[in-house]
Amino acid sequence: MQTVVFEVPYRPNENLAWDVRRDDRLVGQFPSRVDALRYAVHEAVHAGNEALTALVTVEGADGVRRLFGGDVKRPLEELPFGARPH
């Protein structure tokens, strides 16, 4: 079975949009990271329906890409770009 990987970065690109890549190819740009992640998960579900193994990875603030799981929850409130929780 073929595996496809969708990637969502931590920071936006130079146009302040979040890229989504499928197997290192740009497949979409979105106004927020949440929108990019929503799209990546949606596309991964469709790929799974086509008998492909689909993974979604999300880059953390430390630059490490981690496998996205369905148990991840959105923050209660959005932090300003670049802000860090105390």
Backbone atoms as SQL, in Angstrom:
CREATE TABLE atoms (id INTEGER PRIMARY KEY, chain TEXT, resi INTEGER, resn TEXT, atom TEXT, x REAL, y REAL, z REAL);
INSERT INTO atoms VALUES
  (1, 'A', 1, 'MET', 'N', 0.842, -1.176, 0.000),
  (2, 'A', 1, 'MET', 'CA', 0.000, 0.000, 0.000),
  (3, 'A', 1, 'MET', 'C', 0.893, 1.247, 0.000),
  (4, 'A', 2, 'GLN', 'N', 0.565, 2.202, -0.840),
  (5, 'A', 2, 'GLN', 'CA', 1.330, 3.436, -0.954),
  (6, 'A', 2, 'GLN', 'C', 1.000, 4.373, 0.206),
  (7, 'A', 3, 'THR', 'N', 2.009, 5.085, 0.704),
  (8, 'A', 3, 'THR', 'CA', 1.819, 6.049, 1.782),
  (9, 'A', 3, 'THR', 'C', 1.991, 7.458, 1.241),
  (10, 'A', 4, 'VAL', 'N', 1.062, 8.337, 1.584),
  (11, 'A', 4, 'VAL', 'CA', 1.178, 9.752, 1.243),
  (12, 'A', 4, 'VAL', 'C', 1.287, 10.540, 2.547),
  (13, 'A', 5, 'VAL', 'N', 2.073, 11.617, 2.516),
  (14, 'A', 5, 'VAL', 'CA', 2.297, 12.424, 3.712),
  (15, 'A', 5, 'VAL', 'C', 1.902, 13.868, 3.426),
  (16, 'A', 6, 'PHE', 'N', 1.003, 14.397, 4.252),
  (17, 'A', 6, 'PHE', 'CA', 0.611, 15.799, 4.195),
  (18, 'A', 6, 'PHE', 'C', 1.363, 16.526, 5.303),
  (19, 'A', 7, 'GLU', 'N', 1.944, 17.681, 4.980),
  (20, 'A', 7, 'GLU', 'CA', 2.751, 18.429, 5.946),
  (21, 'A', 7, 'GLU', 'C', 2.182, 19.830, 6.158),
  (22, 'A', 8, 'VAL', 'N', 2.108, 20.239, 7.428),
  (23, 'A', 8, 'VAL', 'CA', 1.649, 21.587, 7.789),
  (24, 'A', 8, 'VAL', 'C', 2.778, 22.231, 8.607),
  (25, 'A', 9, 'PRO', 'N', 3.270, 23.410, 8.170),
  (26, 'A', 9, 'PRO', 'CA', 4.375, 24.061, 8.877),
  (27, 'A', 9, 'PRO', 'C', 3.928, 24.795, 10.134),
  (28, 'A', 10, 'TYR', 'N', 4.902, 25.176, 10.937),
  (29, 'A', 10, 'TYR', 'CA', 4.625, 25.944, 12.149),
  (30, 'A', 10, 'TYR', 'C', 4.353, 27.412, 11.818),
  (31, 'A', 11, 'ARG', 'N', 5.160, 27.963, 10.923),
  (32, 'A', 11, 'ARG', 'CA', 5.054, 29.379, 10.563),
  (33, 'A', 11, 'ARG', 'C', 4.515, 29.545, 9.143),
  (34, 'A', 12, 'PRO', 'N', 3.895, 30.697, 8.866),
  (35, 'A', 12, 'PRO', 'CA', 3.421, 30.949, 7.506),
  (36, 'A', 12, 'PRO', 'C', 4.582, 31.240, 6.564),
  (37, 'A', 13, 'ASN', 'N', 4.294, 31.213, 5.265),
  (38, 'A', 13, 'ASN', 'CA', 5.308, 31.536, 4.272),
  (39, 'A', 13, 'ASN', 'C', 5.482, 33.054, 4.183),
  (40, 'A', 14, 'GLU', 'N', 6.266, 33.512, 3.205),
  (41, 'A', 14, 'GLU', 'CA', 6.546, 34.949, 3.078),
  (42, 'A', 14, 'GLU', 'C', 5.301, 35.774, 2.732),
  (43, 'A', 15, 'ASN', 'N', 4.254, 35.129, 2.247),
  (44, 'A', 15, 'ASN', 'CA', 2.988, 35.811, 1.949),
  (45, 'A', 15, 'ASN', 'C', 1.996, 35.718, 3.109),
  (46, 'A', 16, 'LEU', 'N', 2.481, 35.251, 4.254),
  (47, 'A', 16, 'LEU', 'CA', 1.670, 35.086, 5.468),
  (48, 'A', 16, 'LEU', 'C', 0.533, 34.087, 5.278),
  (49, 'A', 17, 'ALA', 'N', 0.774, 33.068, 4.470),
  (50, 'A', 17, 'ALA', 'CA', -0.180, 31.973, 4.272),
  (51, 'A', 17, 'ALA', 'C', 0.507, 30.676, 4.696),
  (52, 'A', 18, 'TRP', 'N', -0.282, 29.711, 5.154),
  (53, 'A', 18, 'TRP', 'CA', 0.257, 28.423, 5.557),
  (54, 'A', 18, 'TRP', 'C', 0.167, 27.460, 4.379),
  (55, 'A', 19, 'ASP', 'N', 1.301, 26.879, 4.026),
  (56, 'A', 19, 'ASP', 'CA', 1.364, 25.909, 2.935),
  (57, 'A', 19, 'ASP', 'C', 0.950, 24.531, 3.434),
  (58, 'A', 20, 'VAL', 'N', 0.327, 23.764, 2.565),
  (59, 'A', 20, 'VAL', 'CA', 0.123, 22.336, 2.807),
  (60, 'A', 20, 'VAL', 'C', 0.837, 21.620, 1.671),
  (61, 'A', 21, 'ARG', 'N', 1.669, 20.671, 2.030),
  (62, 'A', 21, 'ARG', 'CA', 2.397, 19.886, 1.042),
  (63, 'A', 21, 'ARG', 'C', 1.967, 18.431, 1.128),
  (64, 'A', 22, 'ARG', 'N', 1.878, 17.821, -0.043),
  (65, 'A', 22, 'ARG', 'CA', 1.622, 16.379, -0.126),
  (66, 'A', 22, 'ARG', 'C', 2.833, 15.784, -0.806),
  (67, 'A', 23, 'ASP', 'N', 3.546, 14.932, -0.084),
  (68, 'A', 23, 'ASP', 'CA', 4.772, 14.319, -0.611),
  (69, 'A', 23, 'ASP', 'C', 5.711, 15.377, -1.191),
  (70, 'A', 24, 'ASP', 'N', 5.938, 16.438, -0.427),
  (71, 'A', 24, 'ASP', 'CA', 6.856, 17.538, -0.766),
  (72, 'A', 24, 'ASP', 'C', 6.395, 18.417, -1.922),
  (73, 'A', 25, 'ARG', 'N', 5.149, 18.272, -2.379),
  (74, 'A', 25, 'ARG', 'CA', 4.597, 19.125, -3.436),
  (75, 'A', 25, 'ARG', 'C', 3.544, 20.035, -2.823),
  (76, 'A', 26, 'LEU', 'N', 3.619, 21.319, -3.122),
  (77, 'A', 26, 'LEU', 'CA', 2.633, 22.271, -2.616),
  (78, 'A', 26, 'LEU', 'C', 1.260, 21.948, -3.201),
  (79, 'A', 27, 'VAL', 'N', 0.263, 21.761, -2.336),
  (80, 'A', 27, 'VAL', 'CA', -1.096, 21.459, -2.801),
  (81, 'A', 27, 'VAL', 'C', -2.113, 22.499, -2.339),
  (82, 'A', 28, 'GLY', 'N', -1.701, 23.444, -1.499),
  (83, 'A', 28, 'GLY', 'CA', -2.632, 24.472, -1.062),
  (84, 'A', 28, 'GLY', 'C', -1.976, 25.484, -0.144),
  (85, 'A', 29, 'GLN', 'N', -2.580, 26.689, -0.083),
  (86, 'A', 29, 'GLN', 'CA', -2.154, 27.742, 0.836),
  (87, 'A', 29, 'GLN', 'C', -3.395, 28.283, 1.524),
  (88, 'A', 30, 'PHE', 'N', -3.276, 28.565, 2.828),
  (89, 'A', 30, 'PHE', 'CA', -4.439, 28.908, 3.630),
  (90, 'A', 30, 'PHE', 'C', -4.145, 30.097, 4.534),
  (91, 'A', 31, 'PRO', 'N', -5.199, 30.860, 4.904),
  (92, 'A', 31, 'PRO', 'CA', -5.001, 32.059, 5.715),
  (93, 'A', 31, 'PRO', 'C', -4.648, 31.778, 7.179),
  (94, 'A', 32, 'SER', 'N', -4.869, 30.539, 7.636),
  (95, 'A', 32, 'SER', 'CA', -4.514, 30.211, 9.022),
  (96, 'A', 32, 'SER', 'C', -3.966, 28.777, 9.095),
  (97, 'A', 33, 'ARG', 'N', -3.265, 28.521, 10.157),
  (98, 'A', 33, 'ARG', 'CA', -2.724, 27.178, 10.369),
  (99, 'A', 33, 'ARG', 'C', -3.846, 26.172, 10.606),
  (100, 'A', 34, 'VAL', 'N', -4.891, 26.603, 11.297),
  (101, 'A', 34, 'VAL', 'CA', -6.042, 25.737, 11.549),
  (102, 'A', 34, 'VAL', 'C', -6.703, 25.350, 10.227),
  (103, 'A', 35, 'ASP', 'N', -6.859, 26.310, 9.322),
  (104, 'A', 35, 'ASP', 'CA', -7.440, 26.008, 8.008),
  (105, 'A', 35, 'ASP', 'C', -6.553, 25.037, 7.230),
  (106, 'A', 36, 'ALA', 'N', -5.243, 25.239, 7.306),
  (107, 'A', 36, 'ALA', 'CA', -4.311, 24.339, 6.615),
  (108, 'A', 36, 'ALA', 'C', -4.408, 22.928, 7.178),
  (109, 'A', 37, 'LEU', 'N', -4.481, 22.810, 8.486),
  (110, 'A', 37, 'LEU', 'CA', -4.590, 21.508, 9.125),
  (111, 'A', 37, 'LEU', 'C', -5.924, 20.843, 8.788),
  (112, 'A', 38, 'ARG', 'N', -6.991, 21.615, 8.794),
  (113, 'A', 38, 'ARG', 'CA', -8.313, 21.087, 8.437),
  (114, 'A', 38, 'ARG', 'C', -8.276, 20.493, 7.020),
  (115, 'A', 39, 'TYR', 'N', -7.675, 21.220, 6.086),
  (116, 'A', 39, 'TYR', 'CA', -7.575, 20.744, 4.704),
  (117, 'A', 39, 'TYR', 'C', -6.728, 19.470, 4.630),
  (118, 'A', 40, 'ALA', 'N', -5.585, 19.459, 5.318),
  (119, 'A', 40, 'ALA', 'CA', -4.699, 18.294, 5.283),
  (120, 'A', 40, 'ALA', 'C', -5.411, 17.049, 5.812),
  (121, 'A', 41, 'VAL', 'N', -6.140, 17.196, 6.900),
  (122, 'A', 41, 'VAL', 'CA', -6.870, 16.056, 7.473),
  (123, 'A', 41, 'VAL', 'C', -7.966, 15.598, 6.512),
  (124, 'A', 42, 'HIS', 'N', -8.683, 16.544, 5.922),
  (125, 'A', 42, 'HIS', 'CA', -9.739, 16.210, 4.960),
  (126, 'A', 42, 'HIS', 'C', -9.157, 15.423, 3.780),
  (127, 'A', 43, 'GLU', 'N', -8.045, 15.891, 3.235),
  (128, 'A', 43, 'GLU', 'CA', -7.422, 15.217, 2.104),
  (129, 'A', 43, 'GLU', 'C', -6.866, 13.852, 2.510),
  (130, 'A', 44, 'ALA', 'N', -6.357, 13.738, 3.725),
  (131, 'A', 44, 'ALA', 'CA', -5.841, 12.452, 4.197),
  (132, 'A', 44, 'ALA', 'C', -6.966, 11.428, 4.311),
  (133, 'A', 45, 'VAL', 'N', -8.133, 11.866, 4.759),
  (134, 'A', 45, 'VAL', 'CA', -9.280, 10.967, 4.850),
  (135, 'A', 45, 'VAL', 'C', -9.656, 10.471, 3.454),
  (136, 'A', 46, 'HIS', 'N', -9.686, 11.384, 2.482),
  (137, 'A', 46, 'HIS', 'CA', -10.006, 10.984, 1.107),
  (138, 'A', 46, 'HIS', 'C', -8.963, 10.034, 0.539),
  (139, 'A', 47, 'ALA', 'N', -7.703, 10.296, 0.830),
  (140, 'A', 47, 'ALA', 'CA', -6.643, 9.400, 0.356),
  (141, 'A', 47, 'ALA', 'C', -6.811, 8.018, 0.979),
  (142, 'A', 48, 'GLY', 'N', -7.199, 7.979, 2.250),
  (143, 'A', 48, 'GLY', 'CA', -7.449, 6.704, 2.921),
  (144, 'A', 48, 'GLY', 'C', -8.595, 5.946, 2.278),
  (145, 'A', 49, 'ASN', 'N', -9.578, 6.669, 1.773),
  (146, 'A', 49, 'ASN', 'CA', -10.700, 6.035, 1.084),
  (147, 'A', 49, 'ASN', 'C', -10.285, 5.449, -0.262),
  (148, 'A', 50, 'GLU', 'N', -9.148, 5.907, -0.786),
  (149, 'A', 50, 'GLU', 'CA', -8.630, 5.408, -2.054),
  (150, 'A', 50, 'GLU', 'C', -7.606, 4.290, -1.834),
  (151, 'A', 51, 'ALA', 'N', -7.658, 3.657, -0.666),
  (152, 'A', 51, 'ALA', 'CA', -6.762, 2.545, -0.315),
  (153, 'A', 51, 'ALA', 'C', -5.311, 2.984, -0.220),
  (154, 'A', 52, 'LEU', 'N', -5.071, 4.243, 0.145),
  (155, 'A', 52, 'LEU', 'CA', -3.721, 4.729, 0.409),
  (156, 'A', 52, 'LEU', 'C', -3.566, 4.893, 1.914),
  (157, 'A', 53, 'THR', 'N', -2.367, 4.749, 2.415),
  (158, 'A', 53, 'THR', 'CA', -2.089, 5.088, 3.798),
  (159, 'A', 53, 'THR', 'C', -1.726, 6.564, 3.818),
  (160, 'A', 54, 'ALA', 'N', -2.438, 7.357, 4.588),
  (161, 'A', 54, 'ALA', 'CA', -2.216, 8.798, 4.615),
  (162, 'A', 54, 'ALA', 'C', -1.820, 9.241, 6.016),
  (163, 'A', 55, 'LEU', 'N', -0.785, 10.063, 6.087),
  (164, 'A', 55, 'LEU', 'CA', -0.305, 10.609, 7.347),
  (165, 'A', 55, 'LEU', 'C', -0.329, 12.125, 7.263),
  (166, 'A', 56, 'VAL', 'N', -0.583, 12.771, 8.397),
  (167, 'A', 56, 'VAL', 'CA', -0.511, 14.223, 8.482),
  (168, 'A', 56, 'VAL', 'C', 0.546, 14.543, 9.528),
  (169, 'A', 57, 'THR', 'N', 1.531, 15.359, 9.132),
  (170, 'A', 57, 'THR', 'CA', 2.545, 15.793, 10.090),
  (171, 'A', 57, 'THR', 'C', 2.416, 17.293, 10.305),
  (172, 'A', 58, 'VAL', 'N', 2.694, 17.714, 11.533),
  (173, 'A', 58, 'VAL', 'CA', 2.603, 19.117, 11.911),
  (174, 'A', 58, 'VAL', 'C', 3.943, 19.511, 12.517),
  (175, 'A', 59, 'GLU', 'N', 4.504, 20.612, 12.021),
  (176, 'A', 59, 'GLU', 'CA', 5.774, 21.103, 12.541),
  (177, 'A', 59, 'GLU', 'C', 5.543, 21.844, 13.846),
  (178, 'A', 60, 'GLY', 'N', 6.342, 21.534, 14.861),
  (179, 'A', 60, 'GLY', 'CA', 6.249, 22.227, 16.139),
  (180, 'A', 60, 'GLY', 'C', 7.129, 23.459, 16.172),
  (181, 'A', 61, 'ALA', 'N', 7.013, 24.258, 17.224),
  (182, 'A', 61, 'ALA', 'CA', 7.827, 25.461, 17.381),
  (183, 'A', 61, 'ALA', 'C', 9.310, 25.138, 17.413),
  (184, 'A', 62, 'ASP', 'N', 9.644, 23.900, 17.775),
  (185, 'A', 62, 'ASP', 'CA', 11.039, 23.473, 17.833),
  (186, 'A', 62, 'ASP', 'C', 11.560, 22.979, 16.489),
  (187, 'A', 63, 'GLY', 'N', 10.722, 23.038, 15.437),
  (188, 'A', 63, 'GLY', 'CA', 11.141, 22.615, 14.110),
  (189, 'A', 63, 'GLY', 'C', 10.989, 21.127, 13.844),
  (190, 'A', 64, 'VAL', 'N', 10.527, 20.384, 14.835),
  (191, 'A', 64, 'VAL', 'CA', 10.358, 18.936, 14.684),
  (192, 'A', 64, 'VAL', 'C', 8.962, 18.652, 14.147),
  (193, 'A', 65, 'ARG', 'N', 8.897, 17.791, 13.141),
  (194, 'A', 65, 'ARG', 'CA', 7.605, 17.375, 12.579),
  (195, 'A', 65, 'ARG', 'C', 7.092, 16.183, 13.373),
  (196, 'A', 66, 'ARG', 'N', 5.832, 16.259, 13.748),
  (197, 'A', 66, 'ARG', 'CA', 5.210, 15.189, 14.524),
  (198, 'A', 66, 'ARG', 'C', 3.943, 14.719, 13.832),
  (199, 'A', 67, 'LEU', 'N', 3.647, 13.454, 14.015),
  (200, 'A', 67, 'LEU', 'CA', 2.438, 12.878, 13.456),
  (201, 'A', 67, 'LEU', 'C', 1.230, 13.494, 14.145),
  (202, 'A', 68, 'PHE', 'N', 0.278, 13.966, 13.359),
  (203, 'A', 68, 'PHE', 'CA', -0.936, 14.566, 13.907),
  (204, 'A', 68, 'PHE', 'C', -1.902, 13.464, 14.284),
  (205, 'A', 69, 'GLY', 'N', -2.457, 13.550, 15.487),
  (206, 'A', 69, 'GLY', 'CA', -3.446, 12.579, 15.945),
  (207, 'A', 69, 'GLY', 'C', -4.781, 13.265, 16.157),
  (208, 'A', 70, 'GLY', 'N', -5.838, 12.512, 16.054),
  (209, 'A', 70, 'GLY', 'CA', -7.176, 13.059, 16.213),
  (210, 'A', 70, 'GLY', 'C', -7.474, 13.559, 17.615),
  (211, 'A', 71, 'ASP', 'N', -6.613, 13.260, 18.584),
  (212, 'A', 71, 'ASP', 'CA', -6.849, 13.683, 19.953),
  (213, 'A', 71, 'ASP', 'C', -6.297, 15.081, 20.246),
  (214, 'A', 72, 'VAL', 'N', -5.659, 15.708, 19.255),
  (215, 'A', 72, 'VAL', 'CA', -5.102, 17.040, 19.452),
  (216, 'A', 72, 'VAL', 'C', -6.247, 18.041, 19.469),
  (217, 'A', 73, 'LYS', 'N', -6.207, 18.956, 20.423),
  (218, 'A', 73, 'LYS', 'CA', -7.275, 19.937, 20.562),
  (219, 'A', 73, 'LYS', 'C', -6.762, 21.327, 20.224),
  (220, 'A', 74, 'ARG', 'N', -7.641, 22.144, 19.679),
  (221, 'A', 74, 'ARG', 'CA', -7.311, 23.523, 19.357),
  (222, 'A', 74, 'ARG', 'C', -7.197, 24.325, 20.658),
  (223, 'A', 75, 'PRO', 'N', -6.263, 25.307, 20.712),
  (224, 'A', 75, 'PRO', 'CA', -6.169, 26.139, 21.918),
  (225, 'A', 75, 'PRO', 'C', -7.482, 26.868, 22.174),
  (226, 'A', 76, 'LEU', 'N', -7.740, 27.179, 23.429),
  (227, 'A', 76, 'LEU', 'CA', -8.975, 27.875, 23.779),
  (228, 'A', 76, 'LEU', 'C', -9.024, 29.269, 23.169),
  (229, 'A', 77, 'GLU', 'N', -7.879, 29.943, 23.101),
  (230, 'A', 77, 'GLU', 'CA', -7.831, 31.243, 22.459),
  (231, 'A', 77, 'GLU', 'C', -6.556, 31.340, 21.646),
  (232, 'A', 78, 'GLU', 'N', -6.627, 32.088, 20.559),
  (233, 'A', 78, 'GLU', 'CA', -5.490, 32.233, 19.669),
  (234, 'A', 78, 'GLU', 'C', -4.464, 33.169, 20.315),
  (235, 'A', 79, 'LEU', 'N', -3.199, 32.835, 20.186),
  (236, 'A', 79, 'LEU', 'CA', -2.125, 33.705, 20.659),
  (237, 'A', 79, 'LEU', 'C', -1.676, 34.574, 19.498),
  (238, 'A', 80, 'PRO', 'N', -1.238, 35.810, 19.767),
  (239, 'A', 80, 'PRO', 'CA', -0.689, 36.630, 18.692),
  (240, 'A', 80, 'PRO', 'C', 0.511, 35.924, 18.078),
  (241, 'A', 81, 'PHE', 'N', 0.730, 36.121, 16.790),
  (242, 'A', 81, 'PHE', 'CA', 1.844, 35.467, 16.106),
  (243, 'A', 81, 'PHE', 'C', 3.146, 35.778, 16.834),
  (244, 'A', 82, 'GLY', 'N', 3.896, 34.757, 17.153),
  (245, 'A', 82, 'GLY', 'CA', 5.175, 34.914, 17.825),
  (246, 'A', 82, 'GLY', 'C', 5.073, 34.915, 19.344),
  (247, 'A', 83, 'ALA', 'N', 3.865, 35.017, 19.893),
  (248, 'A', 83, 'ALA', 'CA', 3.704, 35.027, 21.344),
  (249, 'A', 83, 'ALA', 'C', 3.865, 33.619, 21.886),
  (250, 'A', 84, 'ARG', 'N', 4.329, 33.522, 23.101),
  (251, 'A', 84, 'ARG', 'CA', 4.517, 32.219, 23.743),
  (252, 'A', 84, 'ARG', 'C', 3.762, 32.205, 25.056),
  (253, 'A', 85, 'PRO', 'N', 3.106, 31.091, 25.369),
  (254, 'A', 85, 'PRO', 'CA', 2.407, 31.017, 26.662),
  (255, 'A', 85, 'PRO', 'C', 3.395, 31.028, 27.816),
  (256, 'A', 86, 'HIS', 'N', 2.984, 31.517, 28.971),
  (257, 'A', 86, 'HIS', 'CA', 3.872, 31.591, 30.146),
  (258, 'A', 86, 'HIS', 'C', 3.806, 30.328, 30.935);
